[in-house]
Amino acid sequence: MIMKDPIIQEIHHHRVEYAKRFNYDVHAIGEDIRRCEAEAERKLAAQIPRGIRRLKRTARRASAEL
């Protein structure tokens, strides 16, 4: 049996509500994130593609084992 974490459920709920605001348009969501970043004068979203992050994490683990 999989337990449902209320925090994870709330995150999923907010994500869906946010996407609905933009009619699930990825480009509109990206524009909103860029607008929020400009207002906050800092980055709100990661800019490193997942594949590269995974490679860096693997490299750190390998060097730590040495």
PQR file of N, CA, C, O and H, with PARSE charges and radii, in Angstrom:
ATOM      1  N   MET A   1       0.839  -1.183   0.000 -0.4000 1.5000
ATOM      2  CA  MET A   1       0.000   0.000   0.000 -0.0000 2.0000
ATOM      3  C   MET A   1       0.888   1.253   0.000  0.5500 1.7000
ATOM      4  O   MET A   1       1.818   1.372   0.799 -0.5500 1.4000
ATOM      5  N   ILE A   2       0.586   2.165  -0.897 -0.4000 1.5000
ATOM      6  CA  ILE A   2       1.343   3.407  -0.987 -0.0000 2.0000
ATOM      7  C   ILE A   2       0.673   4.457  -0.112  0.5500 1.7000
ATOM      8  O   ILE A   2      -0.521   4.727  -0.242 -0.5500 1.4000
ATOM      9  H   ILE A   2      -0.169   2.069  -1.546  0.4000 1.0000
ATOM     10  N   MET A   3       1.471   5.050   0.790 -0.4000 1.5000
ATOM     11  CA  MET A   3       0.937   6.104   1.642 -0.0000 2.0000
ATOM     12  C   MET A   3       0.954   7.419   0.882  0.5500 1.7000
ATOM     13  O   MET A   3       1.893   7.704   0.139 -0.5500 1.4000
ATOM     14  H   MET A   3       2.441   4.831   0.895  0.4000 1.0000
ATOM     15  N   LYS A   4      -0.081   8.213   1.069 -0.4000 1.5000
ATOM     16  CA  LYS A   4      -0.171   9.506   0.412 -0.0000 2.0000
ATOM     17  C   LYS A   4       0.340  10.580   1.358  0.5500 1.7000
ATOM     18  O   LYS A   4      -0.200  10.781   2.446 -0.5500 1.4000
ATOM     19  H   LYS A   4      -0.844   7.981   1.672  0.4000 1.0000
ATOM     20  N   ASP A   5       1.381  11.260   0.927 -0.4000 1.5000
ATOM     21  CA  ASP A   5       1.968  12.333   1.716 -0.0000 2.0000
ATOM     22  C   ASP A   5       1.175  13.612   1.457  0.5500 1.7000
ATOM     23  O   ASP A   5       1.068  14.038   0.307 -0.5500 1.4000
ATOM     24  H   ASP A   5       1.820  11.097   0.043  0.4000 1.0000
ATOM     25  N   PRO A   6       0.620  14.231   2.494 -0.5600 1.5000
ATOM     26  CA  PRO A   6      -0.191  15.430   2.288  0.2800 2.0000
ATOM     27  C   PRO A   6       0.602  16.598   1.696  0.5500 1.7000
ATOM     28  O   PRO A   6       0.041  17.413   0.963 -0.5500 1.4000
ATOM     29  N   ILE A   7       1.868  16.685   1.997 -0.4000 1.5000
ATOM     30  CA  ILE A   7       2.696  17.766   1.447 -0.0000 2.0000
ATOM     31  C   ILE A   7       2.876  17.573  -0.054  0.5500 1.7000
ATOM     32  O   ILE A   7       2.759  18.525  -0.826 -0.5500 1.4000
ATOM     33  H   ILE A   7       2.324  16.023   2.592  0.4000 1.0000
ATOM     34  N   ILE A   8       3.159  16.343  -0.463 -0.4000 1.5000
ATOM     35  CA  ILE A   8       3.319  16.049  -1.890 -0.0000 2.0000
ATOM     36  C   ILE A   8       1.998  16.283  -2.619  0.5500 1.7000
ATOM     37  O   ILE A   8       1.987  16.830  -3.721 -0.5500 1.4000
ATOM     38  H   ILE A   8       3.254  15.569   0.164  0.4000 1.0000
ATOM     39  N   GLN A   9       0.894  15.876  -2.014 -0.4000 1.5000
ATOM     40  CA  GLN A   9      -0.418  16.107  -2.634 -0.0000 2.0000
ATOM     41  C   GLN A   9      -0.680  17.601  -2.818  0.5500 1.7000
ATOM     42  O   GLN A   9      -1.205  18.021  -3.849 -0.5500 1.4000
ATOM     43  H   GLN A   9       0.903  15.432  -1.119  0.4000 1.0000
ATOM     44  N   GLU A  10      -0.313  18.395  -1.821 -0.4000 1.5000
ATOM     45  CA  GLU A  10      -0.510  19.840  -1.921 -0.0000 2.0000
ATOM     46  C   GLU A  10       0.355  20.440  -3.030  0.5500 1.7000
ATOM     47  O   GLU A  10      -0.099  21.319  -3.762 -0.5500 1.4000
ATOM     48  H   GLU A  10       0.114  18.054  -0.983  0.4000 1.0000
ATOM     49  N   ILE A  11       1.590  19.974  -3.159 -0.4000 1.5000
ATOM     50  CA  ILE A  11       2.477  20.441  -4.230 -0.0000 2.0000
ATOM     51  C   ILE A  11       1.861  20.122  -5.589  0.5500 1.7000
ATOM     52  O   ILE A  11       1.840  20.974  -6.478 -0.5500 1.4000
ATOM     53  H   ILE A  11       1.959  19.259  -2.565  0.4000 1.0000
ATOM     54  N   HIS A  12       1.364  18.905  -5.752 -0.4000 1.5000
ATOM     55  CA  HIS A  12       0.735  18.512  -7.015 -0.0000 2.0000
ATOM     56  C   HIS A  12      -0.490  19.375  -7.302  0.5500 1.7000
ATOM     57  O   HIS A  12      -0.711  19.793  -8.439 -0.5500 1.4000
ATOM     58  H   HIS A  12       1.382  18.213  -5.030  0.4000 1.0000
ATOM     59  N   HIS A  13      -1.273  19.635  -6.277 -0.4000 1.5000
ATOM     60  CA  HIS A  13      -2.464  20.469  -6.440 -0.0000 2.0000
ATOM     61  C   HIS A  13      -2.076  21.875  -6.920  0.5500 1.7000
ATOM     62  O   HIS A  13      -2.670  22.398  -7.863 -0.5500 1.4000
ATOM     63  H   HIS A  13      -1.093  19.296  -5.353  0.4000 1.0000
ATOM     64  N   HIS A  14      -1.088  22.477  -6.273 -0.4000 1.5000
ATOM     65  CA  HIS A  14      -0.660  23.828  -6.659 -0.0000 2.0000
ATOM     66  C   HIS A  14      -0.083  23.845  -8.073  0.5500 1.7000
ATOM     67  O   HIS A  14      -0.291  24.800  -8.822 -0.5500 1.4000
ATOM     68  H   HIS A  14      -0.605  22.053  -5.506  0.4000 1.0000
ATOM     69  N   ARG A  15       0.636  22.796  -8.432 -0.4000 1.5000
ATOM     70  CA  ARG A  15       1.207  22.709  -9.778 -0.0000 2.0000
ATOM     71  C   ARG A  15       0.099  22.680 -10.834  0.5500 1.7000
ATOM     72  O   ARG A  15       0.187  23.361 -11.856 -0.5500 1.4000
ATOM     73  H   ARG A  15       0.806  22.021  -7.824  0.4000 1.0000
ATOM     74  N   VAL A  16      -0.933  21.894 -10.580 -0.4000 1.5000
ATOM     75  CA  VAL A  16      -2.048  21.810 -11.524 -0.0000 2.0000
ATOM     76  C   VAL A  16      -2.775  23.152 -11.608  0.5500 1.7000
ATOM     77  O   VAL A  16      -3.110  23.605 -12.702 -0.5500 1.4000
ATOM     78  H   VAL A  16      -1.005  21.341  -9.749  0.4000 1.0000
ATOM     79  N   GLU A  17      -3.020  23.784 -10.472 -0.4000 1.5000
ATOM     80  CA  GLU A  17      -3.699  25.085 -10.464 -0.0000 2.0000
ATOM     81  C   GLU A  17      -2.882  26.136 -11.216  0.5500 1.7000
ATOM     82  O   GLU A  17      -3.443  26.953 -11.947 -0.5500 1.4000
ATOM     83  H   GLU A  17      -2.748  23.415  -9.583  0.4000 1.0000
ATOM     84  N   TYR A  18      -1.568  26.118 -11.039 -0.4000 1.5000
ATOM     85  CA  TYR A  18      -0.685  27.060 -11.732 -0.0000 2.0000
ATOM     86  C   TYR A  18      -0.757  26.813 -13.241  0.5500 1.7000
ATOM     87  O   TYR A  18      -0.869  27.761 -14.018 -0.5500 1.4000
ATOM     88  H   TYR A  18      -1.112  25.455 -10.445  0.4000 1.0000
ATOM     89  N   ALA A  19      -0.695  25.568 -13.652 -0.4000 1.5000
ATOM     90  CA  ALA A  19      -0.755  25.232 -15.077 -0.0000 2.0000
ATOM     91  C   ALA A  19      -2.108  25.623 -15.672  0.5500 1.7000
ATOM     92  O   ALA A  19      -2.165  26.078 -16.815 -0.5500 1.4000
ATOM     93  H   ALA A  19      -0.604  24.798 -13.021  0.4000 1.0000
ATOM     94  N   LYS A  20      -3.191  25.455 -14.921 -0.4000 1.5000
ATOM     95  CA  LYS A  20      -4.520  25.830 -15.399 -0.0000 2.0000
ATOM     96  C   LYS A  20      -4.589  27.323 -15.711  0.5500 1.7000
ATOM     97  O   LYS A  20      -5.236  27.739 -16.672 -0.5500 1.4000
ATOM     98  H   LYS A  20      -3.144  25.085 -13.993  0.4000 1.0000
ATOM     99  N   ARG A  21      -3.907  28.131 -14.879 -0.4000 1.5000
ATOM    100  CA  ARG A  21      -3.925  29.585 -15.099 -0.0000 2.0000
ATOM    101  C   ARG A  21      -3.431  29.952 -16.486  0.5500 1.7000
ATOM    102  O   ARG A  21      -3.819  30.983 -17.036 -0.5500 1.4000
ATOM    103  H   ARG A  21      -3.381  27.794 -14.098  0.4000 1.0000
ATOM    104  N   PHE A  22      -2.579  29.115 -17.052 -0.4000 1.5000
ATOM    105  CA  PHE A  22      -1.992  29.386 -18.368 -0.0000 2.0000
ATOM    106  C   PHE A  22      -2.502  28.414 -19.423  0.5500 1.7000
ATOM    107  O   PHE A  22      -1.893  28.251 -20.480 -0.5500 1.4000
ATOM    108  H   PHE A  22      -2.264  28.277 -16.606  0.4000 1.0000
ATOM    109  N   ASN A  23      -3.634  27.767 -19.121 -0.4000 1.5000
ATOM    110  CA  ASN A  23      -4.240  26.813 -20.044 -0.0000 2.0000
ATOM    111  C   ASN A  23      -3.236  25.730 -20.450  0.5500 1.7000
ATOM    112  O   ASN A  23      -3.232  25.267 -21.591 -0.5500 1.4000
ATOM    113  H   ASN A  23      -4.129  27.899 -18.262  0.4000 1.0000
ATOM    114  N   TYR A  24      -2.398  25.340 -19.512 -0.4000 1.5000
ATOM    115  CA  TYR A  24      -1.388  24.283 -19.683 -0.0000 2.0000
ATOM    116  C   TYR A  24      -0.397  24.590 -20.815  0.5500 1.7000
ATOM    117  O   TYR A  24       0.195  23.675 -21.387 -0.5500 1.4000
ATOM    118  H   TYR A  24      -2.401  25.716 -18.585  0.4000 1.0000
ATOM    119  N   ASP A  25      -0.221  25.870 -21.135 -0.4000 1.5000
ATOM    120  CA  ASP A  25       0.694  26.294 -22.196 -0.0000 2.0000
ATOM    121  C   ASP A  25       2.097  26.460 -21.609  0.5500 1.7000
ATOM    122  O   ASP A  25       2.342  27.376 -20.823 -0.5500 1.4000
ATOM    123  H   ASP A  25      -0.702  26.614 -20.671  0.4000 1.0000
ATOM    124  N   VAL A  26       3.008  25.575 -21.992 -0.4000 1.5000
ATOM    125  CA  VAL A  26       4.370  25.574 -21.451 -0.0000 2.0000
ATOM    126  C   VAL A  26       5.079  26.898 -21.731  0.5500 1.7000
ATOM    127  O   VAL A  26       5.815  27.399 -20.881 -0.5500 1.4000
ATOM    128  H   VAL A  26       2.808  24.832 -22.630  0.4000 1.0000
ATOM    129  N   HIS A  27       4.863  27.456 -22.897 -0.4000 1.5000
ATOM    130  CA  HIS A  27       5.518  28.717 -23.257 -0.0000 2.0000
ATOM    131  C   HIS A  27       5.011  29.869 -22.384  0.5500 1.7000
ATOM    132  O   HIS A  27       5.795  30.719 -21.962 -0.5500 1.4000
ATOM    133  H   HIS A  27       4.265  27.049 -23.587  0.4000 1.0000
ATOM    134  N   ALA A  28       3.713  29.899 -22.115 -0.4000 1.5000
ATOM    135  CA  ALA A  28       3.150  30.937 -21.254 -0.0000 2.0000
ATOM    136  C   ALA A  28       3.655  30.780 -19.823  0.5500 1.7000
ATOM    137  O   ALA A  28       3.923  31.773 -19.147 -0.5500 1.4000
ATOM    138  H   ALA A  28       3.076  29.208 -22.458  0.4000 1.0000
ATOM    139  N   ILE A  29       3.785  29.547 -19.362 -0.4000 1.5000
ATOM    140  CA  ILE A  29       4.313  29.295 -18.016 -0.0000 2.0000
ATOM    141  C   ILE A  29       5.763  29.781 -17.944  0.5500 1.7000
ATOM    142  O   ILE A  29       6.161  30.414 -16.966 -0.5500 1.4000
ATOM    143  H   ILE A  29       3.567  28.740 -19.911  0.4000 1.0000
ATOM    144  N   GLY A  30       6.544  29.485 -18.976 -0.4000 1.5000
ATOM    145  CA  GLY A  30       7.931  29.948 -19.018 -0.0000 2.0000
ATOM    146  C   GLY A  30       8.027  31.461 -18.994  0.5500 1.7000
ATOM    147  O   GLY A  30       8.884  32.016 -18.307 -0.5500 1.4000
ATOM    148  H   GLY A  30       6.221  28.971 -19.771  0.4000 1.0000
ATOM    149  N   GLU A  31       7.156  32.136 -19.737 -0.4000 1.5000
ATOM    150  CA  GLU A  31       7.132  33.601 -19.723 -0.0000 2.0000
ATOM    151  C   GLU A  31       6.813  34.128 -18.331  0.5500 1.7000
ATOM    152  O   GLU A  31       7.419  35.099 -17.878 -0.5500 1.4000
ATOM    153  H   GLU A  31       6.460  31.684 -20.295  0.4000 1.0000
ATOM    154  N   ASP A  32       5.865  33.491 -17.652 -0.4000 1.5000
ATOM    155  CA  ASP A  32       5.508  33.921 -16.299 -0.0000 2.0000
ATOM    156  C   ASP A  32       6.684  33.735 -15.343  0.5500 1.7000
ATOM    157  O   ASP A  32       6.939  34.595 -14.500 -0.5500 1.4000
ATOM    158  H   ASP A  32       5.372  32.702 -18.019  0.4000 1.0000
ATOM    159  N   ILE A  33       7.390  32.633 -15.467 -0.4000 1.5000
ATOM    160  CA  ILE A  33       8.551  32.389 -14.605 -0.0000 2.0000
ATOM    161  C   ILE A  33       9.618  33.451 -14.865  0.5500 1.7000
ATOM    162  O   ILE A  33      10.206  33.987 -13.925 -0.5500 1.4000
ATOM    163  H   ILE A  33       7.183  31.934 -16.151  0.4000 1.0000
ATOM    164  N   ARG A  34       9.869  33.757 -16.143 -0.4000 1.5000
ATOM    165  CA  ARG A  34      10.849  34.807 -16.461 -0.0000 2.0000
ATOM    166  C   ARG A  34      10.406  36.160 -15.915  0.5500 1.7000
ATOM    167  O   ARG A  34      11.235  36.928 -15.428 -0.5500 1.4000
ATOM    168  H   ARG A  34       9.392  33.322 -16.906  0.4000 1.0000
ATOM    169  N   ARG A  35       9.108  36.463 -15.990 -0.4000 1.5000
ATOM    170  CA  ARG A  35       8.594  37.724 -15.448 -0.0000 2.0000
ATOM    171  C   ARG A  35       8.809  37.773 -13.928  0.5500 1.7000
ATOM    172  O   ARG A  35       9.248  38.788 -13.387 -0.5500 1.4000
ATOM    173  H   ARG A  35       8.435  35.840 -16.386  0.4000 1.0000
ATOM    174  N   CYS A  36       8.494  36.667 -13.255 -0.4000 1.5000
ATOM    175  CA  CYS A  36       8.689  36.606 -11.797 -0.0000 2.0000
ATOM    176  C   CYS A  36      10.156  36.738 -11.429  0.5500 1.7000
ATOM    177  O   CYS A  36      10.494  37.387 -10.439 -0.5500 1.4000
ATOM    178  H   CYS A  36       8.137  35.843 -13.695  0.4000 1.0000
ATOM    179  N   GLU A  37      11.037  36.119 -12.227 -0.4000 1.5000
ATOM    180  CA  GLU A  37      12.475  36.233 -11.971 -0.0000 2.0000
ATOM    181  C   GLU A  37      12.933  37.676 -12.123  0.5500 1.7000
ATOM    182  O   GLU A  37      13.743  38.155 -11.328 -0.5500 1.4000
ATOM    183  H   GLU A  37      10.762  35.591 -13.031  0.4000 1.0000
ATOM    184  N   ALA A  38      12.424  38.375 -13.136 -0.4000 1.5000
ATOM    185  CA  ALA A  38      12.804  39.779 -13.347 -0.0000 2.0000
ATOM    186  C   ALA A  38      12.342  40.639 -12.176  0.5500 1.7000
ATOM    187  O   ALA A  38      13.073  41.517 -11.717 -0.5500 1.4000
ATOM    188  H   ALA A  38      11.767  37.986 -13.781  0.4000 1.0000
ATOM    189  N   GLU A  39      11.134  40.384 -11.696 -0.4000 1.5000
ATOM    190  CA  GLU A  39      10.617  41.137 -10.550 -0.0000 2.0000
ATOM    191  C   GLU A  39      11.413  40.845  -9.291  0.5500 1.7000
ATOM    192  O   GLU A  39      11.673  41.750  -8.498 -0.5500 1.4000
ATOM    193  H   GLU A  39      10.540  39.671 -12.069  0.4000 1.0000
ATOM    194  N   ALA A  40      11.801  39.596  -9.099 -0.4000 1.5000
ATOM    195  CA  ALA A  40      12.536  39.199  -7.894 -0.0000 2.0000
ATOM    196  C   ALA A  40      14.032  39.507  -8.016  0.5500 1.7000
ATOM    197  O   ALA A  40      14.757  39.485  -7.021 -0.5500 1.4000
ATOM    198  H   ALA A  40      11.590  38.861  -9.743  0.4000 1.0000
ATOM    199  N   GLU A  41      14.486  39.793  -9.236 -0.4000 1.5000
ATOM    200  CA  GLU A  41      15.903  40.057  -9.524 -0.0000 2.0000
ATOM    201  C   GLU A  41      16.795  38.886  -9.115  0.5500 1.7000
ATOM    202  O   GLU A  41      17.925  39.080  -8.666 -0.5500 1.4000
ATOM    203  H   GLU A  41      13.897  39.811 -10.044  0.4000 1.0000
ATOM    204  N   ARG A  42      16.271  37.664  -9.277 -0.4000 1.5000
ATOM    205  CA  ARG A  42      17.054  36.463  -9.036 -0.0000 2.0000
ATOM    206  C   ARG A  42      16.414  35.311  -9.802  0.5500 1.7000
ATOM    207  O   ARG A  42      15.267  35.421 -10.237 -0.5500 1.4000
ATOM    208  H   ARG A  42      15.353  37.506  -9.641  0.4000 1.0000
ATOM    209  N   LYS A  43      17.133  34.219  -9.971 -0.4000 1.5000
ATOM    210  CA  LYS A  43      16.628  33.053 -10.679 -0.0000 2.0000
ATOM    211  C   LYS A  43      15.711  32.252  -9.764  0.5500 1.7000
ATOM    212  O   LYS A  43      16.024  32.030  -8.594 -0.5500 1.4000
ATOM    213  H   LYS A  43      18.065  34.129  -9.617  0.4000 1.0000
ATOM    214  N   LEU A  44      14.582  31.823 -10.305 -0.4000 1.5000
ATOM    215  CA  LEU A  44      13.639  31.013  -9.548 -0.0000 2.0000
ATOM    216  C   LEU A  44      13.633  29.565 -10.024  0.5500 1.7000
ATOM    217  O   LEU A  44      13.159  28.678  -9.314 -0.5500 1.4000
ATOM    218  H   LEU A  44      14.328  32.004 -11.255  0.4000 1.0000
ATOM    219  N   ALA A  45      14.155  29.326 -11.216 -0.4000 1.5000
ATOM    220  CA  ALA A  45      14.152  27.982 -11.793 -0.0000 2.0000
ATOM    221  C   ALA A  45      15.581  27.575 -12.140  0.5500 1.7000
ATOM    222  O   ALA A  45      16.397  28.412 -12.527 -0.5500 1.4000
ATOM    223  H   ALA A  45      14.540  30.047 -11.793  0.4000 1.0000
ATOM    224  N   ALA A  46      15.874  26.286 -12.000 -0.4000 1.5000
ATOM    225  CA  ALA A  46      17.192  25.764 -12.343 -0.0000 2.0000
ATOM    226  C   ALA A  46      17.426  25.908 -13.839  0.5500 1.7000
ATOM    227  O   ALA A  46      16.507  25.706 -14.634 -0.5500 1.4000
ATOM    228  H   ALA A  46      15.211  25.607 -11.686  0.4000 1.0000
ATOM    229  N   GLN A  47      18.631  26.249 -14.223 -0.4000 1.5000
ATOM    230  CA  GLN A  47      18.972  26.429 -15.623 -0.0000 2.0000
ATOM    231  C   GLN A  47      19.795  25.277 -16.173  0.5500 1.7000
ATOM    232  O   GLN A  47      20.051  25.221 -17.376 -0.5500 1.4000
ATOM    233  H   GLN A  47      19.377  26.413 -13.577  0.4000 1.0000
ATOM    234  N   ILE A  48      20.216  24.353 -15.311 -0.4000 1.5000
ATOM    235  CA  ILE A  48      21.063  23.249 -15.746 -0.0000 2.0000
ATOM    236  C   ILE A  48      20.171  22.080 -16.165  0.5500 1.7000
ATOM    237  O   ILE A  48      19.356  21.619 -15.365 -0.5500 1.4000
ATOM    238  H   ILE A  48      20.008  24.398 -14.334  0.4000 1.0000
ATOM    239  N   PRO A  49      20.307  21.592 -17.402 -0.5600 1.5000
ATOM    240  CA  PRO A  49      19.512  20.438 -17.834  0.2800 2.0000
ATOM    241  C   PRO A  49      19.749  19.230 -16.929  0.5500 1.7000
ATOM    242  O   PRO A  49      20.850  19.047 -16.409 -0.5500 1.4000
ATOM    243  N   ARG A  50      18.732  18.421 -16.744 -0.4000 1.5000
ATOM    244  CA  ARG A  50      18.818  17.280 -15.830 -0.0000 2.0000
ATOM    245  C   ARG A  50      19.963  16.337 -16.143  0.5500 1.7000
ATOM    246  O   ARG A  50      20.638  15.872 -15.224 -0.5500 1.4000
ATOM    247  H   ARG A  50      17.837  18.570 -17.166  0.4000 1.0000
ATOM    248  N   GLY A  51      20.200  16.045 -17.399 -0.4000 1.5000
ATOM    249  CA  GLY A  51      21.266  15.118 -17.771 -0.0000 2.0000
ATOM    250  C   GLY A  51      22.622  15.594 -17.291  0.5500 1.7000
ATOM    251  O   GLY A  51      23.437  14.795 -16.831 -0.5500 1.4000
ATOM    252  H   GLY A  51      19.652  16.423 -18.145  0.4000 1.0000
ATOM    253  N   ILE A  52      22.868  16.891 -17.397 -0.4000 1.5000
ATOM    254  CA  ILE A  52      24.143  17.443 -16.955 -0.0000 2.0000
ATOM    255  C   ILE A  52      24.240  17.395 -15.435  0.5500 1.7000
ATOM    256  O   ILE A  52      25.299  17.082 -14.891 -0.5500 1.4000
ATOM    257  H   ILE A  52      22.205  17.540 -17.771  0.4000 1.0000
ATOM    258  N   ARG A  53      23.137  17.705 -14.742 -0.4000 1.5000
ATOM    259  CA  ARG A  53      23.167  17.622 -13.281 -0.0000 2.0000
ATOM    260  C   ARG A  53      23.493  16.213 -12.830  0.5500 1.7000
ATOM    261  O   ARG A  53      24.255  16.023 -11.882 -0.5500 1.4000
ATOM    262  H   ARG A  53      22.277  17.960 -15.184  0.4000 1.0000
ATOM    263  N   ARG A  54      22.919  15.218 -13.503 -0.4000 1.5000
ATOM    264  CA  ARG A  54      23.159  13.819 -13.154 -0.0000 2.0000
ATOM    265  C   ARG A  54      24.625  13.468 -13.361  0.5500 1.7000
ATOM    266  O   ARG A  54      25.223  12.772 -12.541 -0.5500 1.4000
ATOM    267  H   ARG A  54      22.300  15.373 -14.273  0.4000 1.0000
ATOM    268  N   LEU A  55      25.207  13.949 -14.459 -0.4000 1.5000
ATOM    269  CA  LEU A  55      26.618  13.680 -14.727 -0.0000 2.0000
ATOM    270  C   LEU A  55      27.505  14.307 -13.658  0.5500 1.7000
ATOM    271  O   LEU A  55      28.460  13.675 -13.205 -0.5500 1.4000
ATOM    272  H   LEU A  55      24.721  14.514 -15.126  0.4000 1.0000
ATOM    273  N   LYS A  56      27.211  15.529 -13.250 -0.4000 1.5000
ATOM    274  CA  LYS A  56      28.004  16.196 -12.215 -0.0000 2.0000
ATOM    275  C   LYS A  56      27.905  15.456 -10.894  0.5500 1.7000
ATOM    276  O   LYS A  56      28.900  15.297 -10.187 -0.5500 1.4000
ATOM    277  H   LYS A  56      26.436  16.043 -13.618  0.4000 1.0000
ATOM    278  N   ARG A  57      26.680  14.995 -10.557 -0.4000 1.5000
ATOM    279  CA  ARG A  57      26.481  14.274  -9.300 -0.0000 2.0000
ATOM    280  C   ARG A  57      27.262  12.966  -9.315  0.5500 1.7000
ATOM    281  O   ARG A  57      27.862  12.593  -8.307 -0.5500 1.4000
ATOM    282  H   ARG A  57      25.872  15.124 -11.132  0.4000 1.0000
ATOM    283  N   THR A  58      27.260  12.261 -10.455 -0.4000 1.5000
ATOM    284  CA  THR A  58      27.995  11.017 -10.595 -0.0000 2.0000
ATOM    285  C   THR A  58      29.493  11.250 -10.479  0.5500 1.7000
ATOM    286  O   THR A  58      30.207  10.463  -9.857 -0.5500 1.4000
ATOM    287  H   THR A  58      26.772  12.565 -11.274  0.4000 1.0000
ATOM    288  N   ALA A  59      29.963  12.335 -11.080 -0.4000 1.5000
ATOM    289  CA  ALA A  59      31.395  12.661 -11.021 -0.0000 2.0000
ATOM    290  C   ALA A  59      31.813  12.973  -9.583  0.5500 1.7000
ATOM    291  O   ALA A  59      32.897  12.575  -9.156 -0.5500 1.4000
ATOM    292  H   ALA A  59      29.383  12.974 -11.585  0.4000 1.0000
ATOM    293  N   ARG A  60      30.965  13.681  -8.835 -0.4000 1.5000
ATOM    294  CA  ARG A  60      31.284  13.999  -7.438 -0.0000 2.0000
ATOM    295  C   ARG A  60      31.367  12.729  -6.605  0.5500 1.7000
ATOM    296  O   ARG A  60      32.265  12.581  -5.776 -0.5500 1.4000
ATOM    297  H   ARG A  60      30.085  14.005  -9.183  0.4000 1.0000
ATOM    298  N   ARG A  61      30.426  11.808  -6.828 -0.4000 1.5000
ATOM    299  CA  ARG A  61      30.459  10.546  -6.086 -0.0000 2.0000
ATOM    300  C   ARG A  61      31.709   9.746  -6.385  0.5500 1.7000
ATOM    301  O   ARG A  61      32.314   9.164  -5.485 -0.5500 1.4000
ATOM    302  H   ARG A  61      29.697  11.928  -7.501  0.4000 1.0000
ATOM    303  N   ALA A  62      32.100   9.717  -7.671 -0.4000 1.5000
ATOM    304  CA  ALA A  62      33.285   8.961  -8.071 -0.0000 2.0000
ATOM    305  C   ALA A  62      34.531   9.558  -7.427  0.5500 1.7000
ATOM    306  O   ALA A  62      35.406   8.825  -6.966 -0.5500 1.4000
ATOM    307  H   ALA A  62      31.608  10.189  -8.403  0.4000 1.0000
ATOM    308  N   SER A  63      34.614  10.892  -7.394 -0.4000 1.5000
ATOM    309  CA  SER A  63      35.818  11.512  -6.816 -0.0000 2.0000
ATOM    310  C   SER A  63      35.831  11.343  -5.296  0.5500 1.7000
ATOM    311  O   SER A  63      36.905  11.275  -4.699 -0.5500 1.4000
ATOM    312  H   SER A  63      33.904  11.488  -7.769  0.4000 1.0000
ATOM    313  N   ALA A  64      34.665  11.276  -4.665 -0.4000 1.5000
ATOM    314  CA  ALA A  64      34.598  11.095  -3.219 -0.0000 2.0000
ATOM    315  C   ALA A  64      35.049   9.680  -2.823  0.5500 1.7000
ATOM    316  O   ALA A  64      35.570   9.470  -1.727 -0.5500 1.4000
ATOM    317  H   ALA A  64      33.793  11.332  -5.150  0.4000 1.0000
ATOM    318  N   GLU A  65      34.845   8.731  -3.714 -0.4000 1.5000
ATOM    319  CA  GLU A  65      35.226   7.342  -3.426 -0.0000 2.0000
ATOM    320  C   GLU A  65      36.741   7.156  -3.490  0.5500 1.7000
ATOM    321  O   GLU A  65      37.269   6.189  -2.942 -0.5500 1.4000
ATOM    322  H   GLU A  65      34.421   8.901  -4.604  0.4000 1.0000
ATOM    323  N   LEU A  66      37.444   8.076  -4.156 -0.4000 1.5000
ATOM    324  CA  LEU A  66      38.900   7.929  -4.303 -0.0000 2.0000
ATOM    325  C   LEU A  66      39.633   8.230  -3.068  0.5500 1.7000
ATOM    326  O   LEU A  66      40.862   8.148  -3.044 -0.5500 1.4000
ATOM    327  H   LEU A  66      37.015   8.862  -4.602  0.4000 1.0000
TER
END
